[in-house]
Amino acid sequence: MSATVLQERVPLKRWLAVIAVAVGTFCVVTVEQLPVGLLTPIGGALGVSEGLVGLMVTLPGLVASVTAPLLPPAIRGADRRTVLLVLLSLMVLANLLSTLAPNFGVLLVSRFLVGVGIGGFWALAAGIAIRMVPERYVPRATSVAFGGATAANVIGVPAGTLLGGLTDWRVAFGAVGALGLAVVIGLFMLLPRMPVSDQVRLSTLAGQLRNPVVRAAVITTFLLVSGHFAAFTFVGPVLRDISNVPGSLISPLLLVFGVAGVIGTFVTGSLAGRDVRRTVLGLSVVLAVTLLTFPVVGTAPATGVALLILWGLAYGGVPVAVQTWILKGAPDHAEAATALNTSLFNLAIALGALIGGRLMDGVAVTGVLWVGAALFLMTILVVSRTGRRAQ
């Protein structure tokens, strides 16, 4: 028995590599969502509207949604370590371009490159992390690797927003790029060569849509995430114009939202294990009610912050609930089903931010809340109609 334990003991270097992947996910999510807290300073500096600045979230999300499913078949037998390092290096260079961009057009080019890096990274990161440890440690390695995404929402985006507010928005992008460079160096030193073990085919991804559970889950992901980002991309103007929250408090409140999201993740993880469909349904109801009541109830700082916390609690549970649904419905094709869900997730980010931006420029700030609520209501309908067969 002791020999088996010794054989399964994971070298420290392997766990450090998993942690480096986690820091990579932290950087990727922070880079993708950083413009959410910097809409006003970016727009003011480059002479464009806040709605147009929302394209900085739309474009990389759209590009990532295409890259995520296409990259694994495209790179075929290429060493995964090399590909991951190239993708993260591309993200670092894109952030440097963002920092130096003289106008909004160049800034959008940099965000296109960010989207390529994001989509490719998410397509490979999970597989690389779990290959670093024996099978019994795979759940722990996965949790550590993707814990970086949660940390980005709690620390990365608020910290970047605060840094941009105290200095300049370009400094915030430069700081994340510097951290990304450190991750590239760390992974270069820690990751072994990783030849491909099983090539992914597009037919496998498409085949998952015939699974009723996976189909219901990815539609749910698309509706919930697009509804969230249609509104949350412009949460700064929402708090400022509807709840009369001072601009200096936006960054701390994004941190509060992130902490609420972490709590929601753990609570939802427990609930989803009992009845995942009802859990998803409950989250959809809470999100719809929150956005519907925001323009009416959230007209004071106290009530606006209370609704923001409720929003964070509910949305924080969405990824874990949907992912649990997918794993229960496709235990033998978890990687393909998850890749499909990742593609829809990023597409939803892009379209949600795009729709919200058009409403911000053409209607009013309340418009982003109404459209978000409408998409959440559609989710309730979809989940309800799936019935018990899609548990």
C-alpha positions as CSV (number, residue, x, y, z in Angstrom):
1,M,0.0,0.0,0.0
2,S,2.8,2.4,0.9
3,A,4.4,1.7,-2.5
4,T,1.2,2.7,-4.2
5,V,0.9,5.9,-2.3
6,L,4.5,6.7,-3.1
7,Q,3.9,6.0,-6.8
8,E,0.8,8.3,-6.8
9,R,2.5,11.1,-4.9
10,V,2.5,14.2,-7.1
11,P,5.8,16.0,-7.5
12,L,5.7,19.6,-6.3
13,K,6.6,20.8,-9.8
14,R,3.4,19.3,-11.2
15,W,1.2,21.1,-8.6
16,L,3.1,24.3,-9.4
17,A,2.3,23.8,-13.0
18,V,-1.4,23.4,-12.2
19,I,-1.3,26.6,-10.1
20,A,0.4,28.4,-13.1
21,V,-2.5,27.2,-15.3
22,A,-4.9,28.7,-12.6
23,V,-3.1,32.0,-12.8
24,G,-3.5,31.8,-16.5
25,T,-7.2,31.4,-16.2
26,F,-7.2,34.4,-13.8
27,C,-5.4,36.5,-16.5
28,V,-7.7,35.3,-19.3
29,V,-10.9,36.1,-17.5
30,T,-9.6,39.4,-16.2
31,V,-8.5,40.5,-19.6
32,E,-11.9,39.5,-21.2
33,Q,-14.0,41.4,-18.6
34,L,-11.7,44.3,-17.6
35,P,-13.5,46.8,-19.9
36,V,-16.7,46.3,-17.9
37,G,-15.3,48.5,-15.1
38,L,-13.5,50.9,-17.4
39,L,-16.3,51.9,-19.9
40,T,-16.4,55.6,-18.9
41,P,-12.6,56.3,-18.8
42,I,-11.9,54.5,-22.0
43,G,-14.8,56.2,-23.8
44,G,-13.8,59.6,-22.5
45,A,-10.1,59.1,-23.5
46,L,-10.8,57.9,-27.0
47,G,-13.9,60.0,-27.7
48,V,-16.5,57.2,-28.1
49,S,-19.7,56.3,-26.3
50,E,-20.0,53.8,-23.5
51,G,-22.2,51.7,-25.7
52,L,-19.5,51.5,-28.4
53,V,-16.8,50.7,-25.8
54,G,-19.0,47.6,-25.0
55,L,-17.6,46.2,-28.2
56,M,-14.4,45.5,-26.3
57,V,-16.3,42.7,-24.6
58,T,-18.4,41.7,-27.6
59,L,-15.5,41.2,-30.0
60,P,-13.2,38.8,-28.0
61,G,-16.3,36.8,-26.8
62,L,-17.4,36.3,-30.4
63,V,-13.9,35.4,-31.6
64,A,-13.4,33.0,-28.6
65,S,-16.7,31.3,-29.4
66,V,-15.4,30.3,-32.8
67,T,-11.9,29.6,-31.7
68,A,-12.8,27.2,-28.8
69,P,-14.3,24.4,-30.9
70,L,-12.1,24.9,-34.0
71,L,-8.7,25.1,-32.5
72,P,-8.4,21.4,-31.2
73,P,-9.1,19.9,-34.6
74,A,-7.0,22.5,-36.3
75,I,-3.8,21.9,-34.3
76,R,-4.1,18.2,-34.7
77,G,-1.0,16.5,-33.3
78,A,0.8,19.7,-32.2
79,D,2.3,19.6,-28.7
80,R,-0.2,21.1,-26.3
81,R,2.4,22.8,-24.2
82,T,3.8,24.7,-27.2
83,V,0.3,25.7,-28.3
84,L,-0.7,27.0,-24.9
85,L,2.5,29.1,-24.6
86,V,1.9,30.6,-28.0
87,L,-1.7,31.5,-27.1
88,L,-0.8,33.1,-23.8
89,S,2.0,35.0,-25.5
90,L,-0.5,36.3,-28.1
91,M,-2.7,37.5,-25.2
92,V,0.3,39.3,-23.7
93,L,1.1,41.0,-27.0
94,A,-2.5,41.9,-27.5
95,N,-2.6,43.6,-24.1
96,L,0.5,45.5,-24.9
97,L,-1.2,46.7,-28.1
98,S,-4.3,47.7,-26.0
99,T,-2.0,49.7,-23.6
100,L,-0.4,51.6,-26.5
101,A,-3.5,51.9,-28.8
102,P,-3.8,55.5,-30.2
103,N,-7.4,55.1,-31.2
104,F,-10.5,52.9,-30.8
105,G,-9.9,51.0,-34.0
106,V,-6.5,49.8,-32.9
107,L,-8.0,48.9,-29.6
108,L,-10.5,46.7,-31.3
109,V,-7.8,44.9,-33.2
110,S,-6.1,44.1,-30.0
111,R,-9.3,42.8,-28.6
112,F,-9.7,40.5,-31.6
113,L,-6.3,39.0,-30.8
114,V,-7.4,38.6,-27.2
115,G,-10.4,36.6,-28.4
116,V,-8.2,34.2,-30.3
117,G,-6.0,33.6,-27.2
118,I,-9.0,33.2,-24.9
119,G,-10.8,30.7,-27.0
120,G,-7.7,28.6,-27.6
121,F,-6.7,28.7,-24.0
122,W,-10.1,27.5,-22.7
123,A,-10.0,24.7,-25.3
124,L,-6.7,23.3,-24.0
125,A,-6.3,24.4,-20.3
126,A,-8.6,21.8,-18.7
127,G,-7.0,18.9,-20.5
128,I,-3.4,20.1,-19.7
129,A,-4.2,20.6,-16.0
130,I,-5.7,17.1,-15.5
131,R,-2.7,15.5,-17.3
132,M,-0.4,16.8,-14.7
133,V,-1.7,14.6,-11.9
134,P,-2.8,10.9,-11.3
135,E,-6.5,10.2,-11.9
136,R,-7.4,10.3,-8.2
137,Y,-6.3,14.0,-8.1
138,V,-8.0,15.1,-11.3
139,P,-11.0,16.7,-9.5
140,R,-8.7,18.7,-7.2
141,A,-6.5,19.8,-10.2
142,T,-9.6,20.9,-12.2
143,S,-10.9,22.9,-9.2
144,V,-7.5,24.6,-8.7
145,A,-7.1,25.4,-12.4
146,F,-10.5,26.9,-12.9
147,G,-10.5,28.5,-9.5
148,G,-8.5,31.2,-11.3
149,A,-11.7,32.2,-13.2
150,T,-13.6,32.8,-9.9
151,A,-10.7,34.7,-8.5
152,A,-10.7,36.9,-11.6
153,N,-14.3,38.0,-10.9
154,V,-13.6,38.5,-7.2
155,I,-10.2,40.1,-7.4
156,G,-8.9,40.6,-11.0
157,V,-11.7,42.8,-12.5
158,P,-12.3,44.9,-9.4
159,A,-8.6,45.4,-8.9
160,G,-8.0,46.3,-12.5
161,T,-11.0,48.7,-12.4
162,L,-9.6,50.3,-9.2
163,L,-6.1,50.6,-10.7
164,G,-7.5,52.1,-13.8
165,G,-9.5,54.6,-11.8
166,L,-6.6,55.6,-9.6
167,T,-4.1,55.9,-12.5
168,D,-5.2,55.4,-16.1
169,W,-7.1,52.7,-17.9
170,R,-4.0,51.9,-20.0
171,V,-2.1,51.1,-16.8
172,A,-4.7,48.4,-15.9
173,F,-4.3,46.7,-19.2
174,G,-0.5,46.9,-18.9
175,A,-0.6,45.3,-15.4
176,V,-2.6,42.3,-16.6
177,G,-0.3,41.9,-19.5
178,A,2.8,41.9,-17.2
179,L,1.1,39.2,-15.1
180,G,0.4,37.2,-18.3
181,L,4.1,37.4,-19.2
182,A,5.0,36.0,-15.8
183,V,2.6,33.1,-16.4
184,V,4.2,32.4,-19.8
185,I,7.6,32.2,-18.2
186,G,6.3,30.0,-15.3
187,L,4.5,27.6,-17.7
188,F,7.6,27.4,-19.9
189,M,9.6,26.3,-16.9
190,L,7.1,24.0,-15.3
191,L,5.1,22.2,-18.1
192,P,6.6,19.1,-19.7
193,R,6.0,18.3,-23.3
194,M,2.5,17.2,-23.9
195,P,1.9,15.3,-27.2
196,V,-1.8,14.9,-28.1
197,S,-3.4,11.7,-26.8
198,D,-6.7,11.8,-28.7
199,Q,-7.6,14.1,-31.5
200,V,-10.9,16.0,-31.2
201,R,-13.2,16.0,-34.2
202,L,-16.0,18.5,-35.0
203,S,-18.4,15.6,-35.6
204,T,-18.1,14.7,-31.9
205,L,-19.0,18.2,-30.8
206,A,-22.0,18.4,-33.2
207,G,-23.2,15.0,-32.0
208,Q,-23.7,16.3,-28.5
209,L,-26.6,18.5,-29.7
210,R,-28.6,15.2,-30.1
211,N,-28.3,14.6,-26.4
212,P,-31.5,16.3,-24.8
213,V,-29.7,17.1,-21.6
214,V,-26.7,18.7,-23.3
215,R,-29.0,20.5,-25.7
216,A,-31.1,22.0,-22.8
217,A,-28.0,22.9,-20.8
218,V,-26.2,24.8,-23.6
219,I,-29.4,26.7,-24.6
220,T,-29.7,27.6,-20.9
221,T,-26.1,28.7,-20.8
222,F,-26.6,30.9,-23.9
223,L,-29.7,32.6,-22.5
224,L,-28.5,33.2,-19.0
225,V,-25.0,34.4,-20.0
226,S,-26.3,36.7,-22.8
227,G,-28.9,38.1,-20.4
228,H,-26.3,38.7,-17.7
229,F,-23.8,40.4,-20.0
230,A,-26.4,42.5,-21.7
231,A,-27.0,44.1,-18.4
232,F,-23.7,43.6,-16.4
233,T,-21.4,45.0,-19.1
234,F,-23.1,48.3,-18.2
235,V,-23.5,47.8,-14.4
236,G,-21.4,51.0,-13.8
237,P,-23.9,53.2,-15.6
238,V,-26.8,51.2,-14.0
239,L,-25.6,51.9,-10.5
240,R,-24.7,55.5,-11.3
241,D,-27.8,56.5,-13.2
242,I,-30.5,54.4,-11.5
243,S,-29.2,53.9,-8.0
244,N,-27.3,57.2,-7.7
245,V,-24.2,55.4,-6.5
246,P,-21.1,57.7,-6.6
247,G,-18.6,56.7,-9.3
248,S,-15.9,56.2,-6.7
249,L,-17.8,53.3,-5.2
250,I,-18.3,51.3,-8.5
251,S,-15.0,49.4,-8.1
252,P,-15.6,48.3,-4.5
253,L,-19.1,47.2,-5.4
254,L,-17.8,45.1,-8.3
255,L,-15.7,43.4,-5.6
256,V,-18.8,42.9,-3.5
257,F,-20.5,41.4,-6.5
258,G,-17.6,39.0,-7.0
259,V,-17.7,37.8,-3.4
260,A,-21.4,37.2,-3.6
261,G,-20.7,35.2,-6.7
262,V,-18.2,33.0,-4.9
263,I,-20.8,32.3,-2.1
264,G,-23.4,31.6,-4.8
265,T,-21.0,29.1,-6.4
266,F,-20.6,27.0,-3.2
267,V,-24.3,27.1,-2.3
268,T,-25.3,26.1,-5.8
269,G,-22.8,23.3,-5.9
270,S,-24.6,21.7,-2.9
271,L,-28.1,22.3,-4.3
272,A,-27.3,21.1,-7.8
273,G,-26.2,17.7,-6.5
274,R,-29.7,17.1,-5.3
275,D,-31.8,18.4,-8.2
276,V,-29.9,20.2,-10.8
277,R,-32.8,21.1,-13.1
278,R,-34.7,22.8,-10.2
279,T,-31.6,24.6,-9.2
280,V,-31.1,26.0,-12.6
281,L,-34.8,27.0,-12.7
282,G,-34.5,28.7,-9.3
283,L,-31.4,30.7,-10.4
284,S,-33.2,31.8,-13.5
285,V,-36.2,33.1,-11.5
286,V,-34.0,35.0,-9.1
287,L,-32.1,36.7,-11.9
288,A,-35.3,37.6,-13.8
289,V,-36.9,39.1,-10.6
290,T,-33.7,41.0,-9.8
291,L,-33.4,42.7,-13.1
292,L,-37.2,43.4,-13.5
293,T,-37.3,45.1,-10.1
294,F,-34.0,47.0,-10.4
295,P,-35.5,50.1,-12.2
296,V,-38.3,50.3,-9.6
297,V,-36.8,49.2,-6.3
298,G,-33.1,49.9,-6.9
299,T,-33.5,53.7,-7.1
300,A,-31.5,54.4,-4.0
301,P,-27.9,53.4,-3.2
302,A,-28.9,50.9,-0.4
303,T,-31.5,49.1,-2.4
304,G,-29.4,49.1,-5.6
305,V,-26.5,47.5,-3.7
306,A,-28.9,44.9,-2.2
307,L,-30.1,43.9,-5.6
308,L,-26.5,43.8,-6.9
309,I,-25.6,41.4,-4.2
310,L,-28.7,39.2,-5.0
311,W,-27.7,39.3,-8.7
312,G,-24.1,38.2,-7.8
313,L,-25.4,35.3,-5.6
314,A,-27.6,34.0,-8.3
315,Y,-25.3,34.4,-11.3
316,G,-22.4,33.0,-9.4
317,G,-24.2,29.6,-9.3
318,V,-24.9,29.5,-13.0
319,P,-21.6,28.0,-14.3
320,V,-21.4,25.2,-11.7
321,A,-25.1,24.4,-12.1
322,V,-25.0,24.1,-15.9
323,Q,-21.7,22.2,-15.8
324,T,-23.2,19.8,-13.3
325,W,-26.2,19.3,-15.6
326,I,-23.9,18.6,-18.6
327,L,-21.7,16.1,-16.7
328,K,-24.8,14.2,-15.5
329,G,-26.2,14.1,-19.1
330,A,-23.0,13.2,-20.9
331,P,-20.6,11.4,-18.6
332,D,-18.9,9.6,-21.5
333,H,-18.4,12.7,-23.6
334,A,-17.7,15.3,-21.0
335,E,-14.9,17.0,-22.9
336,A,-16.8,17.4,-26.1
337,A,-20.0,18.6,-24.3
338,T,-18.0,21.1,-22.2
339,A,-16.2,22.4,-25.3
340,L,-19.6,23.0,-26.9
341,N,-20.9,24.8,-23.8
342,T,-17.7,26.9,-23.7
343,S,-18.3,28.0,-27.3
344,L,-21.9,29.0,-26.5
345,F,-20.8,30.7,-23.3
346,N,-18.4,33.0,-25.2
347,L,-20.9,33.6,-28.0
348,A,-23.4,34.7,-25.3
349,I,-20.9,37.1,-23.8
350,A,-20.4,38.7,-27.2
351,L,-24.0,39.0,-28.2
352,G,-25.1,40.1,-24.7
353,A,-22.6,42.9,-24.6
354,L,-23.5,43.9,-28.2
355,I,-27.2,44.0,-27.5
356,G,-26.6,46.0,-24.3
357,G,-24.4,48.4,-26.1
358,R,-27.0,49.2,-28.8
359,L,-29.6,49.7,-26.1
360,M,-27.3,52.0,-24.1
361,D,-26.7,54.2,-27.2
362,G,-30.3,54.0,-28.6
363,V,-32.7,53.7,-25.7
364,A,-31.7,54.2,-22.1
365,V,-29.8,52.5,-19.3
366,T,-33.0,50.7,-18.1
367,G,-33.1,49.0,-21.5
368,V,-30.2,46.8,-20.7
369,L,-32.1,45.6,-17.6
370,W,-35.3,44.9,-19.5
371,V,-33.6,42.8,-22.2
372,G,-31.6,40.9,-19.6
373,A,-34.8,40.1,-17.7
374,A,-36.5,39.0,-20.9
375,L,-33.7,36.5,-21.7
376,F,-33.9,35.2,-18.1
377,L,-37.7,34.7,-18.5
378,M,-37.0,32.8,-21.7
379,T,-34.6,30.6,-19.8
380,I,-37.4,29.8,-17.3
381,L,-39.6,28.7,-20.1
382,V,-36.9,26.5,-21.7
383,V,-35.9,24.8,-18.4
384,S,-39.6,24.2,-17.5
385,R,-40.3,22.6,-20.9
386,T,-37.4,20.2,-20.6
387,G,-39.3,18.4,-17.8
388,R,-37.9,15.6,-15.7
389,R,-36.3,13.7,-18.6
390,A,-33.5,16.3,-18.9
391,Q,-32.3,15.9,-15.3
